Amino acid sequence: MVHQYKLGDYNIVLDVCSGSVHAVDEVAYDIIAMFEQNDRDAVLAAMTQKYAGREDVTPKDIAECYDDVAALKERGKLFAPDTFEPMAGKLKEKTAGVVKALCLHIAHTCNLNCSYCFASQGKYHGDRAVMSFEVGKRALDFLVEHSGSRRNLEVDFFGGEPLMNFDVVKQLVAYARSIEQEKGKNFRFTLTTNGMLIDDDVIEFANRECHNVVLSLDGRREIHDRFRVDYAGKGSFDRIVPKFQELVAKRGGKNYYMRGTFTHANPDFLEDIKVMLDLGFTELSMEPVVCAEGDPAELTDADMEIVKQQYEQLADLMLQRDREGKPFTFYHYMIDLTGGPCIYKRISGCGSGTEYMAVTPWGDLYPCHQFVGEEKFKLGNVFDGVSNTDVRGEFAACNVYARPACRDCWARLYCSGGCAANAYHATGSVTGIYEKGCELFRKRMECAIMVAVARALGGKK
């Protein structure tokens, strides 16, 4: 399968199964479009007719171009067959029972009252609670015990708002550091925060201990303060931005993300990206809202078209900033065309429910943070381990080839089948698809690949 599109003055051809990306001229682009369904004579005749009168495209040029395309196919760089499906189940079998990451719900409570919050303002459809040191310690021991030979282990302090239980966060990190050498492990911590409780102590701790910090900011003051308000209805923008700026500056501007959400209120999210840049932030992420149908924040069909245009304009802005010597990172455009991601991740996905799990304040295990509170998906707990083997098996079998709707999608080996939680909440099945999410993902990938191509070619066609 190949996917062809034109963007940013480039004619791009993606060979889905080999991962090869080709930036080609118009003749090659047209030949590739006809190549699989027509024989050589038919393609040459059609191209000769189309380019008749073009002095720069001769019949000889067309014939040579056709032969170049045929050579690429012979080398497995175009129209490569899909040989990965037989591997899909076997790759996960090799890591069965190995856990490499936990999302610790250190606080099921929050000091903000964001109406679009998938976690019901941190309560996850249940009671407010904070995790005790004893539960968190057992969760870290559970991770070590089930991590096999893996050395690097990932732990995300999540909420609600994790800084509402900051003392326990510090205690857990100290405990993890105390056992690293003995257990032969290296813990890498991430802190996700809305910023309201950031102070000098938090900044010093996060910059010393956290491999990554995720900071919630929706962009423009009026957009951010529309949803991200406290329980008195007051916006949080002016209170958190100076704290974020100080944290990032002391962090050296690396290993963090500004994480925003765009909704029906701001499908023109590029304006929010520009505000973040003006504030000095260069590691950025803007995610489409995922909410119930009919929710006021839901993206409409008209919004979706605006968003796709915004993705294209964002790609142009990134290349413009490259030329100006002011580059920035956009999370969804991070793509390595030469080395990754590995085929395991391309086939198997994020590993939720198998390699990655979420832990509630009570120690219950769920496939990921977006399933917390969905009782049918409770896997077990950190004290007794995984007891709901049926659900674990369901997630173990959840790969890109388990989703019928993915089979004819050119982006399937980039999204790895997409988010199981979004699929479940949209369709009732973890092997379904969230159609709006798929639509936006494909557009993001087209833009990301174009940016990578432009950078590789130095801005030349």
TAGIZI-V691316 format. One line per field, one symbol per residue. burial: # if it has 9 or more other C-alpha atoms within 8 Angstrom, else .. Layout:
# TAGIZI-V691316
burial: ???
This chain:
# TAGIZI-V691316
burial: ####..#..############.##..######.##.......##..##.........#...##.##..#..##..#####.......##.##.....#############.###...#######...####.#.######.###.##....##############..##.###.###.##....#.##########.#....#.###..#.#########..###.####....###..#..###.##.##.#..#########..#######.###...######..#.#.....###...##.###.#######.##.##....####..#...#......######.###########.#######.##....######...#.#..##..##.####.#..##..####.####.#####.##..#####...#.################......
